[in-house]
Amino acid sequence: MKQFSAVPQTQLTQAGQDDEIDLGKLFLTLWRGKFWILLTGLIALFIGGYYAYAVAVPVYTAQATVALESREQQVMDIENVVTGLGGDQSTINTEIEVVRSRGSSNSSSST
């Protein structure tokens, strides 16, 4: 049985030899369409920015765990705590409240 092809044999052999990619021609083709590529990229960037900043509703979730030490703490005087701190009043007040809360949590946990 004989097979017939619509493509002549000479074209088939040329196609087998021409299956290499010419990177120069590919680059020139992309360079000719550089404005369309740039325009498409900018449109996609603006659509994404509009969606991210105007349409999308941010959803934030957080989870926190507070661990209290149950072992007995050594009692310190305020001067030892305050000596390593900076001089601003808010830092000192914060540390004093931490020391007071530790003292009250120890007394409440032992009762």
N, C-alpha and C positions, 0 to 999 in steps of 0.2 A: 504494500500500500504506500502510496506516495502522499506526502504532506505538502500542502500548498500554503504559502505565506503571502500576505498582502505587502510585506516589506521586503524589498530586494535584499539579497544576501550581502551585497556590498555595504548597505546601510547598517546591517547588523554587526558587521566586523568593525565598522567605524565607531559605532556606539560602544562597543566593548573596549576600544582603545581610548575613548573620550570620557571615561567615567571618573576622571580626576576633577577636583574642585580647583578652579582658578581663584586664588585668594585676592589677587589684584582686581579682577572683575567684580568679585563680591564686595570688596571695599569701595570701589567706584560706584556701584549700585547703591550701597548704603549712604555714601557721601552725597549722591544726587538727591536722595530723599531725606537729607539731614533736617530740613525745616519741618517736614511732616513728622519725623521722629521726635524732634524737640517739641513741637506743638502738642502732639499726643501725650508726651510725658508731662508737660506743664498742665494740661487739662486734667490728667489723672491726679497730679499733685494737688491742684486746687479742689477737686472733688473730694479727695481724701481729707484735706485740711478742713473743708467745710463740714464734712460729716463728723470729724473728730471733735471740733470745737463748737459746733452749733447744733448738731442733731443728736449725737450720742449722749445718753444720760449716764454720767459716771456712777458706778456702784462700788462703794467702799465697804469692806468688811474688816473687822478687827477682832482679835481674840486676845485676852490678857489673862495671865495667871499670876496670882500673888501668893508667894510662899513666905510664911512666917516661921521664924526659927522658934522651936519649942524648948530648946535647951536653955539653961540658966545663963544669963549674960553677966559679965563682970560689971560692977557699978563703977563708973568713972566720974570724976568731977568735971565740970564744964570747962575749966581752964585747959585741961588736956585735950579736949575736943576742939576748942576754939583756936589753939595755937597753930594748927596746921592749915587754917582757913585763910581766905583772902580777907581784906579789910572791909568789904561792903556789907551793909547792914542786912540785906536780904539773904545773903549766904549764911550769915551767923544765925538769923532767925530760923531759917530752914533747918539747920543742924540742931538748934535747940529744940525745935518741935520733934525732930526724929528721936532725940534722946528722951524727951518726955513721953513720946508714944511707945518707945521700947520699955520704959519704966512702967507705964500703965498696962501694956499688954502682958508683961511678966506678972504683975500683981493680979490681973484678971484671969490669966490662964492657970495660976496656982490655986485659985479659990474654987 
